[in-house]
C-alpha cells in the first residue's frame, strides 16, 4: 500500500513545487477577486465532504483547501485543486483498508511538511 501512496505524494510535491515557481502580480482591483472567492467555497465544500477518517489527512486536506481558496491566485487554483483531488482520491482508497489507514498518518504528516514549503510563497500556514 505504501508503494501506491509514495508515488502520489511525489507527484503532488512536484506539482506543488512547480506551481510555486510562478510569480504573478496580484490584481489591483479588489472587487473582482472578492466575487470569485465568494463562488469558490461551494466547490471546496463539496470536495472536503469526503473525509478519509485519518485525522492527519483530514486536517491536511482542510488546510490546503482553505489555502487554495483564500490565498492562491485564481490562475493557479485549478492546478492545485486537481493535485489535491488526486491525493484525496488515493487516500480515500487507501483508508478503505486497515493497513492503508495505518500508513496514511505518516504519509499525510509528510504531505503537511511538503505543503509548508510549497505554499510558503502564498503565506499559507500549516
ZAMARGU-4260 file (C-alpha; in steps of 0.2 Angstrom, whole numbers, plus 5000, padded with zeros to 4 digits):
<rodrens>
0) 5000/5000/5000 | 5014/5012/5004 | 5021/5009/4986 | 5004/5017/4980 | 5005/5032/4991
5) 5023/5037/4989 | 5022/5040/4970 | 5006/5050/4973 | 5014/5061/4986 | 5029/5063/4975
10) 5019/5069/4960 | 5009/5080/4972 | 5025/5088/4979 | 5032/5090/4961 | 5016/5099/4955
15) 5015/5110/4971 | 5033/5115/4969 | 5031/5118/4950 | 5015/5129/4954 | 5025/5139/4967
20) 5038/5144/4954 | 5026/5156/4945 | 5027/5174/4950 | 5011/5183/4947 | 5006/5201/4951
25) 4990/5202/4962 | 4976/5212/4954 | 4974/5230/4960 | 4955/5229/4959 | 4949/5221/4975
30) 4931/5220/4969 | 4933/5206/4956 | 4943/5194/4967 | 4930/5195/4981 | 4916/5190/4969
35) 4927/5175/4963 | 4931/5170/4981 | 4913/5170/4986 | 4909/5157/4972 | 4924/5146/4976
40) 4919/5139/4994 | 4905/5129/4987 | 4916/5119/4976 | 4929/5117/4990 | 4915/5112/5002
45) 4909/5098/4991 | 4927/5092/4989 | 4931/5092/5008 | 4915/5082/5012 | 4925/5067/5008
50) 4934/5063/5024 | 4947/5050/5025 | 4945/5045/5043 | 4963/5049/5047 | 4964/5065/5057
55) 4981/5070/5049 | 4975/5068/5032 | 4958/5077/5035 | 4967/5091/5043 | 4980/5092/5029
60) 4966/5092/5016 | 4956/5106/5025 | 4971/5117/5027 | 4976/5115/5009 | 4958/5118/5003
65) 4957/5134/5014 | 4974/5140/5007 | 4970/5137/4989 | 4953/5146/4991 | 4959/5160/5001
70) 4977/5164/4995 | 4982/5156/4979 | 4979/5167/4964 | 4964/5162/4953 | 4976/5157/4938
75) 4985/5143/4949 | 4970/5137/4958 | 4964/5124/4946 | 4981/5116/4945 | 4982/5115/4964
80) 4964/5108/4966 | 4967/5094/4953 | 4983/5089/4963 | 4974/5089/4980 | 4959/5079/4972
85) 4971/5066/4966 | 4978/5064/4983 | 4961/5064/4991 | 4955/5050/4980 | 4971/5040/4983
90) 4970/5042/5002 | 4951/5038/5002 | 4955/5021/4993 | 4970/5018/5005 | 4959/5022/5020
95) 4947/5008/5015 | 4959/4995/5022 | 4966/4994/5040 | 4984/4993/5033 | 4981/5008/5022
100) 4974/5018/5036 | 4989/5014/5047 | 5001/5020/5033 | 4992/5036/5029 | 4995/5045/5045
105) 5014/5046/5041 | 5011/5050/5023 | 5000/5064/5027 | 5012/5071/5040 | 5025/5071/5026
110) 5012/5080/5015 | 5010/5094/5028 | 5029/5096/5028 | 5030/5097/5009 | 5015/5109/5009
115) 5023/5121/5021 | 5037/5123/5009 | 5026/5123/4993 | 5013/5136/4999 | 5025/5147/5009
120) 5025/5159/4994 | 5006/5161/4996 | 5008/5165/5015 | 4998/5149/5020 | 5002/5142/5037
125) 5001/5123/5041
</rodrens>
